[in-house]
Every structure is written in structure tokens, then in C-alpha cells.
Amino acid sequence: MSINLVDPSLFLLVGAALFSIGLAIVLLKRHAIVVLMGIELMLNAVNVNLVTFSQYDPDRLQGQMMTLFVLVVAAAEAVVAMAIVLQVYRHFRTVQLDELTELKQ
């Protein structure tokens, strides 16, 4: 038995807002660590939507299992991305994406 205290559409609205904020951060900011934070925010917004949509599925574990999978992938992505940012900082002494034009050559 499930008691819905909050309308699921509100969770979808929160997920959409989080995704939009994360997308705006990724598109507008030029600092590599801030861009990574925006990507993580977008992944967490997807998790909110997956858990919300799993309420409508009779087999509710699929949404939660997918959320756990996304969390594990996001953690691995964050570790690899931070290692790359650290190496870029050691080499170029900056993590501003606009200043890293030497990587294109």
C-alpha cells in the first residue's frame, strides 16, 4: 500500500528544474570544476525523475535499480573527470576552459 503525500508531478517539476539549472551551468560557465558540478546536477535530476516514474510501474524496483546504476556511473565519471582536471591544472596551471586552447593543437 502506498500513500502519496506529495503529487508526483511536483517531483517531475523539481527534476526538470534541476536539469535546467545543470544545463545552464554547463553551457554558461567556463571553469572546469563548475562544469563538472553542473553535469552531476543533471545526473541527479535524472535520478529524481527515474524514481518518480518508478511509482507508475507495477514493478517498482526497476526505477530504483536504474538510479543506483546512474549513481555508480556518476561517481566513476566524477573521479575520472577530477583526475583529468588535476592533470590539466598541473600542466597548464589553469582550469578555465577558455584558456585551454593549446589542447586543440
N, CA, C and O atoms as a GROMACS GRO file, in nm:
protein
  420
    1MET      N    1   0.084  -0.118   0.000
    1MET     CA    2   0.000   0.000   0.000
    1MET      C    3   0.088   0.124   0.000
    1MET      O    4   0.185   0.132   0.075
    2SER      N    5   0.055   0.217  -0.083
    2SER     CA    6   0.134   0.338  -0.097
    2SER      C    7   0.050   0.460  -0.065
    2SER      O    8  -0.065   0.471  -0.109
    3ILE      N    9   0.107   0.549   0.011
    3ILE     CA   10   0.039   0.674   0.043
    3ILE      C   11   0.114   0.786  -0.028
    3ILE      O   12   0.231   0.811   0.001
    4ASN      N   13   0.047   0.852  -0.119
    4ASN     CA   14   0.109   0.964  -0.190
    4ASN      C   15   0.079   1.093  -0.116
    4ASN      O   16  -0.031   1.147  -0.127
    5LEU      N   17   0.177   1.142  -0.041
    5LEU     CA   18   0.159   1.267   0.032
    5LEU      C   19   0.183   1.388  -0.058
    5LEU      O   20   0.125   1.495  -0.037
    6VAL      N   21   0.268   1.370  -0.157
    6VAL     CA   22   0.301   1.479  -0.249
    6VAL      C   23   0.272   1.431  -0.390
    6VAL      O   24   0.300   1.316  -0.426
    7ASP      N   25   0.215   1.518  -0.469
    7ASP     CA   26   0.184   1.485  -0.608
    7ASP      C   27   0.313   1.455  -0.685
    7ASP      O   28   0.407   1.535  -0.680
    8PRO      N   29   0.320   1.342  -0.755
    8PRO     CA   30   0.442   1.308  -0.829
    8PRO      C   31   0.480   1.412  -0.935
    8PRO      O   32   0.598   1.422  -0.970
    9SER      N   33   0.384   1.487  -0.984
    9SER     CA   34   0.419   1.588  -1.084
    9SER      C   35   0.509   1.697  -1.024
    9SER      O   36   0.585   1.760  -1.097
   10LEU      N   37   0.501   1.719  -0.894
   10LEU     CA   38   0.591   1.815  -0.830
   10LEU      C   39   0.735   1.764  -0.833
   10LEU      O   40   0.828   1.843  -0.853
   11PHE      N   41   0.754   1.634  -0.815
   11PHE     CA   42   0.888   1.577  -0.823
   11PHE      C   43   0.942   1.588  -0.966
   11PHE      O   44   1.061   1.614  -0.987
   12LEU      N   45   0.854   1.568  -1.064
   12LEU     CA   46   0.897   1.584  -1.203
   12LEU      C   47   0.934   1.728  -1.232
   12LEU      O   48   1.028   1.755  -1.307
   13LEU      N   49   0.861   1.821  -1.174
   13LEU     CA   50   0.893   1.963  -1.190
   13LEU      C   51   1.027   1.996  -1.126
   13LEU      O   52   1.107   2.070  -1.184
   14VAL      N   53   1.053   1.942  -1.008
   14VAL     CA   54   1.182   1.963  -0.941
   14VAL      C   55   1.294   1.902  -1.024
   14VAL      O   56   1.400   1.964  -1.040
   15GLY      N   57   1.272   1.783  -1.078
   15GLY     CA   58   1.372   1.720  -1.163
   15GLY      C   59   1.401   1.801  -1.287
   15GLY      O   60   1.516   1.816  -1.328
   16ALA      N   61   1.296   1.854  -1.348
   16ALA     CA   62   1.315   1.937  -1.468
   16ALA      C   63   1.389   2.066  -1.434
   16ALA      O   64   1.474   2.112  -1.511
   17ALA      N   65   1.357   2.124  -1.319
   17ALA     CA   66   1.426   2.247  -1.277
   17ALA      C   67   1.573   2.219  -1.250
   17ALA      O   68   1.659   2.297  -1.291
   18LEU      N   69   1.603   2.110  -1.181
   18LEU     CA   70   1.742   2.074  -1.153
   18LEU      C   71   1.819   2.049  -1.283
   18LEU      O   72   1.933   2.092  -1.298
   19PHE      N   73   1.755   1.979  -1.376
   19PHE     CA   74   1.820   1.952  -1.504
   19PHE      C   75   1.846   2.082  -1.580
   19PHE      O   76   1.953   2.099  -1.638
   20SER      N   77   1.750   2.173  -1.578
   20SER     CA   78   1.766   2.300  -1.648
   20SER      C   79   1.878   2.384  -1.586
   20SER      O   80   1.956   2.446  -1.658
   21ILE      N   81   1.886   2.385  -1.454
   21ILE     CA   82   1.993   2.458  -1.386
   21ILE      C   83   2.128   2.397  -1.421
   21ILE      O   84   2.224   2.469  -1.450
   22GLY      N   85   2.136   2.264  -1.418
   22GLY     CA   86   2.261   2.197  -1.454
   22GLY      C   87   2.302   2.224  -1.598
   22GLY      O   88   2.419   2.247  -1.626
   23LEU      N   89   2.205   2.222  -1.688
   23LEU     CA   90   2.234   2.251  -1.829
   23LEU      C   91   2.282   2.394  -1.848
   23LEU      O   92   2.374   2.420  -1.925
   24ALA      N   93   2.218   2.488  -1.776
   24ALA     CA   94   2.262   2.628  -1.785
   24ALA      C   95   2.404   2.644  -1.733
   24ALA      O   96   2.483   2.719  -1.790
   25ILE      N   97   2.438   2.573  -1.626
   25ILE     CA   98   2.574   2.579  -1.572
   25ILE      C   99   2.673   2.526  -1.674
   25ILE      O  100   2.778   2.587  -1.698
   26VAL      N  101   2.641   2.412  -1.735
   26VAL     CA  102   2.732   2.352  -1.833
   26VAL      C  103   2.752   2.445  -1.953
   26VAL      O  104   2.863   2.456  -2.005
   27LEU      N  105   2.646   2.510  -1.997
   27LEU     CA  106   2.656   2.595  -2.116
   27LEU      C  107   2.717   2.732  -2.090
   27LEU      O  108   2.778   2.790  -2.179
   28LEU      N  109   2.700   2.785  -1.968
   28LEU     CA  110   2.740   2.923  -1.942
   28LEU      C  111   2.871   2.939  -1.867
   28LEU      O  112   2.938   3.040  -1.883
   29LYS      N  113   2.908   2.843  -1.787
   29LYS     CA  114   3.029   2.859  -1.705
   29LYS      C  115   3.151   2.808  -1.779
   29LYS      O  116   3.141   2.720  -1.864
   30ARG      N  117   3.266   2.864  -1.748
   30ARG     CA  118   3.391   2.829  -1.815
   30ARG      C  119   3.493   2.765  -1.722
   30ARG      O  120   3.605   2.736  -1.765
   31HIS      N  121   3.459   2.742  -1.598
   31HIS     CA  122   3.550   2.678  -1.503
   31HIS      C  123   3.522   2.528  -1.506
   31HIS      O  124   3.407   2.486  -1.492
   32ALA      N  125   3.626   2.447  -1.523
   32ALA     CA  126   3.607   2.303  -1.545
   32ALA      C  127   3.538   2.235  -1.428
   32ALA      O  128   3.453   2.148  -1.449
   33ILE      N  129   3.572   2.272  -1.306
   33ILE     CA  130   3.511   2.207  -1.190
   33ILE      C  131   3.363   2.244  -1.178
   33ILE      O  132   3.281   2.160  -1.141
   34VAL      N  133   3.329   2.368  -1.209
   34VAL     CA  134   3.189   2.411  -1.204
   34VAL      C  135   3.109   2.338  -1.312
   34VAL      O  136   2.994   2.301  -1.289
   35VAL      N  137   3.168   2.319  -1.429
   35VAL     CA  138   3.101   2.243  -1.536
   35VAL      C  139   3.076   2.100  -1.491
   35VAL      O  140   2.969   2.045  -1.517
   36LEU      N  141   3.173   2.039  -1.423
   36LEU     CA  142   3.152   1.903  -1.371
   36LEU      C  143   3.040   1.900  -1.268
   36LEU      O  144   2.962   1.804  -1.264
   37MET      N  145   3.031   2.003  -1.186
   37MET     CA  146   2.921   2.010  -1.089
   37MET      C  147   2.786   2.020  -1.160
   37MET      O  148   2.688   1.962  -1.115
   38GLY      N  149   2.782   2.094  -1.270
   38GLY     CA  150   2.659   2.104  -1.349
   38GLY      C  151   2.619   1.970  -1.408
   38GLY      O  152   2.500   1.936  -1.412
   39ILE      N  153   2.718   1.893  -1.455
   39ILE     CA  154   2.689   1.760  -1.509
   39ILE      C  155   2.635   1.669  -1.399
   39ILE      O  156   2.541   1.593  -1.421
   40GLU      N  157   2.694   1.676  -1.281
   40GLU     CA  158   2.646   1.594  -1.169
   40GLU      C  159   2.504   1.634  -1.130
   40GLU      O  160   2.422   1.549  -1.096
   41LEU      N  161   2.474   1.763  -1.135
   41LEU     CA  162   2.339   1.810  -1.105
   41LEU      C  163   2.239   1.755  -1.206
   41LEU      O  164   2.128   1.716  -1.170
   42MET      N  165   2.279   1.751  -1.333
   42MET     CA  166   2.191   1.695  -1.436
   42MET      C  167   2.168   1.546  -1.413
   42MET      O  168   2.055   1.498  -1.430
   43LEU      N  169   2.271   1.473  -1.374
   43LEU     CA  170   2.255   1.329  -1.347
   43LEU      C  171   2.163   1.306  -1.227
   43LEU      O  172   2.083   1.212  -1.228
   44ASN      N  173   2.174   1.390  -1.126
   44ASN     CA  174   2.086   1.375  -1.010
   44ASN      C  175   1.942   1.412  -1.045
   44ASN      O  176   1.848   1.354  -0.988
   45ALA      N  177   1.922   1.504  -1.137
   45ALA     CA  178   1.787   1.536  -1.183
   45ALA      C  179   1.726   1.416  -1.254
   45ALA      O  180   1.607   1.387  -1.238
   46VAL      N  181   1.807   1.346  -1.332
   46VAL     CA  182   1.760   1.224  -1.398
   46VAL      C  183   1.720   1.121  -1.293
   46VAL      O  184   1.621   1.050  -1.310
   47ASN      N  185   1.798   1.111  -1.186
   47ASN     CA  186   1.766   1.016  -1.080
   47ASN      C  187   1.632   1.048  -1.014
   47ASN      O  188   1.554   0.958  -0.986
   48VAL      N  189   1.606   1.177  -0.990
   48VAL     CA  190   1.478   1.217  -0.932
   48VAL      C  191   1.364   1.174  -1.024
   48VAL      O  192   1.263   1.123  -0.977
   49ASN      N  193   1.380   1.196  -1.154
   49ASN     CA  194   1.276   1.157  -1.248
   49ASN      C  195   1.260   1.006  -1.258
   49ASN      O  196   1.148   0.957  -1.270
   50LEU      N  197   1.370   0.931  -1.252
   50LEU     CA  198   1.360   0.785  -1.257
   50LEU      C  199   1.282   0.730  -1.138
   50LEU      O  200   1.197   0.643  -1.153
   51VAL      N  201   1.312   0.782  -1.020
   51VAL     CA  202   1.241   0.735  -0.901
   51VAL      C  203   1.094   0.775  -0.907
   51VAL      O  204   1.007   0.698  -0.866
   52THR      N  205   1.066   0.894  -0.958
   52THR     CA  206   0.927   0.938  -0.970
   52THR      C  207   0.850   0.853  -1.070
   52THR      O  208   0.737   0.813  -1.043
   53PHE      N  209   0.911   0.825  -1.185
   53PHE     CA  210   0.844   0.742  -1.285
   53PHE      C  211   0.827   0.598  -1.236
   53PHE      O  212   0.736   0.529  -1.281
   54SER      N  213   0.913   0.554  -1.147
   54SER     CA  214   0.900   0.417  -1.098
   54SER      C  215   0.775   0.398  -1.013
   54SER      O  216   0.733   0.285  -0.989
   55GLN      N  217   0.714   0.507  -0.966
   55GLN     CA  218   0.589   0.495  -0.892
   55GLN      C  219   0.476   0.446  -0.982
   55GLN      O  220   0.382   0.383  -0.934
   56TYR      N  221   0.485   0.475  -1.110
   56TYR     CA  222   0.379   0.436  -1.203
   56TYR      C  223   0.397   0.295  -1.257
   56TYR      O  224   0.308   0.244  -1.325
   57ASP      N  225   0.509   0.233  -1.229
   57ASP     CA  226   0.539   0.099  -1.279
   57ASP      C  227   0.501  -0.004  -1.173
   57ASP      O  228   0.536   0.013  -1.056
   58PRO      N  229   0.429  -0.110  -1.212
   58PRO     CA  230   0.395  -0.212  -1.112
   58PRO      C  231   0.518  -0.278  -1.051
   58PRO      O  232   0.517  -0.315  -0.933
   59ASP      N  233   0.624  -0.294  -1.129
   59ASP     CA  234   0.748  -0.348  -1.077
   59ASP      C  235   0.838  -0.230  -1.041
   59ASP      O  236   0.920  -0.186  -1.122
   60ARG      N  237   0.823  -0.180  -0.922
   60ARG     CA  238   0.885  -0.054  -0.882
   60ARG      C  239   1.036  -0.060  -0.864
   60ARG      O  240   1.099   0.044  -0.850
   61LEU      N  241   1.094  -0.176  -0.863
   61LEU     CA  242   1.238  -0.184  -0.839
   61LEU      C  243   1.320  -0.140  -0.959
   61LEU      O  244   1.438  -0.107  -0.943
   62GLN      N  245   1.263  -0.139  -1.077
   62GLN     CA  246   1.340  -0.101  -1.195
   62GLN      C  247   1.390   0.042  -1.188
   62GLN      O  248   1.505   0.069  -1.223
   63GLY      N  249   1.308   0.134  -1.144
   63GLY     CA  250   1.350   0.273  -1.133
   63GLY      C  251   1.459   0.293  -1.030
   63GLY      O  252   1.554   0.366  -1.052
   64GLN      N  253   1.443   0.225  -0.914
   64GLN     CA  254   1.545   0.236  -0.810
   64GLN      C  255   1.676   0.172  -0.853
   64GLN      O  256   1.784   0.225  -0.824
   65MET      N  257   1.668   0.057  -0.921
   65MET     CA  258   1.791  -0.008  -0.967
   65MET      C  259   1.861   0.078  -1.072
   65MET      O  260   1.984   0.088  -1.072
   66MET      N  261   1.786   0.138  -1.160
   66MET     CA  262   1.846   0.226  -1.260
   66MET      C  263   1.909   0.348  -1.193
   66MET      O  264   2.015   0.394  -1.235
   67THR      N  265   1.845   0.400  -1.089
   67THR     CA  266   1.901   0.513  -1.015
   67THR      C  267   2.033   0.476  -0.950
   67THR      O  268   2.128   0.554  -0.954
   68LEU      N  269   2.040   0.358  -0.890
   68LEU     CA  270   2.166   0.313  -0.831
   68LEU      C  271   2.275   0.299  -0.937
   68LEU      O  272   2.391   0.335  -0.914
   69PHE      N  273   2.238   0.248  -1.053
   69PHE     CA  274   2.334   0.236  -1.163
   69PHE      C  275   2.384   0.373  -1.207
   69PHE      O  276   2.504   0.391  -1.228
   70VAL      N  277   2.294   0.469  -1.220
   70VAL     CA  278   2.334   0.604  -1.260
   70VAL      C  279   2.424   0.667  -1.154
   70VAL      O  280   2.519   0.737  -1.188
   71LEU      N  281   2.395   0.643  -1.025
   71LEU     CA  282   2.480   0.696  -0.919
   71LEU      C  283   2.621   0.638  -0.926
   71LEU      O  284   2.719   0.711  -0.908
   72VAL      N  285   2.632   0.509  -0.952
   72VAL     CA  286   2.764   0.446  -0.962
   72VAL      C  287   2.840   0.501  -1.082
   72VAL      O  288   2.959   0.532  -1.072
   73VAL      N  289   2.773   0.514  -1.195
   73VAL     CA  290   2.838   0.568  -1.314
   73VAL      C  291   2.877   0.714  -1.291
   73VAL      O  292   2.984   0.757  -1.335
   74ALA      N  293   2.792   0.791  -1.223
   74ALA     CA  294   2.823   0.932  -1.196
   74ALA      C  295   2.944   0.944  -1.103
   74ALA      O  296   3.027   1.033  -1.120
   75ALA      N  297   2.953   0.855  -1.005
   75ALA     CA  298   3.069   0.858  -0.915
   75ALA      C  299   3.197   0.826  -0.991
   75ALA      O  300   3.299   0.892  -0.972
   76ALA      N  301   3.192   0.726  -1.077
   76ALA     CA  302   3.310   0.691  -1.156
   76ALA      C  303   3.346   0.805  -1.252
   76ALA      O  304   3.463   0.836  -1.271
   77GLU      N  305   3.246   0.866  -1.312
   77GLU     CA  306   3.269   0.978  -1.403
   77GLU      C  307   3.332   1.095  -1.329
   77GLU      O  308   3.422   1.160  -1.382
   78ALA      N  309   3.286   1.122  -1.208
   78ALA     CA  310   3.341   1.233  -1.130
   78ALA      C  311   3.487   1.209  -1.094
   78ALA      O  312   3.569   1.301  -1.100
   79VAL      N  313   3.520   1.086  -1.058
   79VAL     CA  314   3.659   1.054  -1.023
   79VAL      C  315   3.751   1.070  -1.144
   79VAL      O  316   3.857   1.131  -1.134
   80VAL      N  317   3.710   1.016  -1.257
   80VAL     CA  318   3.792   1.026  -1.378
   80VAL      C  319   3.804   1.172  -1.422
   80VAL      O  320   3.912   1.217  -1.459
   81ALA      N  321   3.694   1.244  -1.420
   81ALA     CA  322   3.697   1.384  -1.463
   81ALA      C  323   3.784   1.470  -1.371
   81ALA      O  324   3.858   1.555  -1.418
   82MET      N  325   3.775   1.447  -1.241
   82MET     CA  326   3.859   1.524  -1.149
   82MET      C  327   4.006   1.491  -1.167
   82MET      O  328   4.091   1.578  -1.153
   83ALA      N  329   4.038   1.366  -1.198
   83ALA     CA  330   4.177   1.329  -1.225
   83ALA      C  331   4.227   1.400  -1.351
   83ALA      O  332   4.341   1.446  -1.354
   84ILE      N  333   4.143   1.408  -1.452
   84ILE     CA  334   4.181   1.480  -1.575
   84ILE      C  335   4.200   1.628  -1.546
   84ILE      O  336   4.296   1.689  -1.592
   85VAL      N  337   4.108   1.688  -1.470
   85VAL     CA  338   4.119   1.830  -1.436
   85VAL      C  339   4.246   1.855  -1.356
   85VAL      O  340   4.314   1.956  -1.378
   86LEU      N  341   4.280   1.766  -1.264
   86LEU     CA  342   4.402   1.781  -1.185
   86LEU      C  343   4.526   1.777  -1.274
   86LEU      O  344   4.618   1.857  -1.256
   87GLN      N  345   4.529   1.685  -1.370
   87GLN     CA  346   4.643   1.677  -1.461
   87GLN      C  347   4.651   1.800  -1.552
   87GLN      O  348   4.760   1.849  -1.581
   88VAL      N  349   4.537   1.848  -1.598
   88VAL     CA  350   4.535   1.969  -1.680
   88VAL      C  351   4.585   2.088  -1.599
   88VAL      O  352   4.660   2.171  -1.651
   89TYR      N  353   4.545   2.097  -1.473
   89TYR     CA  354   4.593   2.207  -1.388
   89TYR      C  355   4.744   2.198  -1.366
   89TYR      O  356   4.813   2.300  -1.369
   90ARG      N  357   4.794   2.079  -1.344
   90ARG     CA  358   4.938   2.063  -1.324
   90ARG      C  359   5.017   2.103  -1.448
   90ARG      O  360   5.127   2.156  -1.437
   91HIS      N  361   4.961   2.077  -1.564
   91HIS     CA  362   5.033   2.108  -1.688
   91HIS      C  363   5.017   2.254  -1.730
   91HIS      O  364   5.115   2.319  -1.766
   92PHE      N  365   4.894   2.306  -1.727
   92PHE     CA  366   4.866   2.439  -1.779
   92PHE      C  367   4.851   2.546  -1.671
   92PHE      O  368   4.848   2.665  -1.703
   93ARG      N  369   4.841   2.508  -1.545
   93ARG     CA  370   4.821   2.599  -1.431
   93ARG      C  371   4.691   2.678  -1.442
   93ARG      O  372   4.682   2.791  -1.392
   94THR      N  373   4.591   2.621  -1.505
   94THR     CA  374   4.459   2.681  -1.511
   94THR      C  375   4.356   2.572  -1.538
   94THR      O  376   4.387   2.469  -1.597
   95VAL      N  377   4.233   2.597  -1.494
   95VAL     CA  378   4.122   2.508  -1.528
   95VAL      C  379   4.009   2.586  -1.596
   95VAL      O  380   3.897   2.537  -1.608
   96GLN      N  381   4.041   2.707  -1.640
   96GLN     CA  382   3.945   2.784  -1.718
   96GLN      C  383   3.940   2.726  -1.859
   96GLN      O  384   4.042   2.717  -1.926
   97LEU      N  385   3.822   2.687  -1.902
   97LEU     CA  386   3.809   2.618  -2.030
   97LEU      C  387   3.844   2.709  -2.148
   97LEU      O  388   3.891   2.660  -2.251
   98ASP      N  389   3.823   2.839  -2.134
   98ASP     CA  390   3.857   2.932  -2.243
   98ASP      C  391   4.007   2.943  -2.264
   98ASP      O  392   4.053   2.968  -2.376
   99GLU      N  393   4.084   2.923  -2.159
   99GLU     CA  394   4.229   2.939  -2.167
   99GLU      C  395   4.300   2.812  -2.213
   99GLU      O  396   4.422   2.813  -2.232
  100LEU      N  397   4.229   2.705  -2.229
  100LEU     CA  398   4.290   2.577  -2.265
  100LEU      C  399   4.285   2.553  -2.415
  100LEU      O  400   4.248   2.444  -2.458
  101THR      N  401   4.320   2.651  -2.494
  101THR     CA  402   4.316   2.635  -2.639
  101THR      C  403   4.433   2.553  -2.691
  101THR      O  404   4.428   2.506  -2.804
  102GLU      N  405   4.537   2.535  -2.610
  102GLU     CA  406   4.652   2.456  -2.655
  102GLU      C  407   4.618   2.308  -2.669
  102GLU      O  408   4.689   2.234  -2.738
  103LEU      N  409   4.511   2.264  -2.605
  103LEU     CA  410   4.471   2.124  -2.617
  103LEU      C  411   4.421   2.090  -2.757
  103LEU      O  412   4.424   1.974  -2.797
  104LYS      N  413   4.376   2.189  -2.831
  104LYS     CA  414   4.324   2.165  -2.965
  104LYS      C  415   4.434   2.134  -3.065
  104LYS      O  416   4.409   2.070  -3.167
  105GLN      N  417   4.555   2.179  -3.037
  105GLN     CA  418   4.666   2.162  -3.132
  105GLN      C  419   4.730   2.026  -3.120
  105GLN      O  420   4.824   1.997  -3.193
   0.00000   0.00000   0.00000
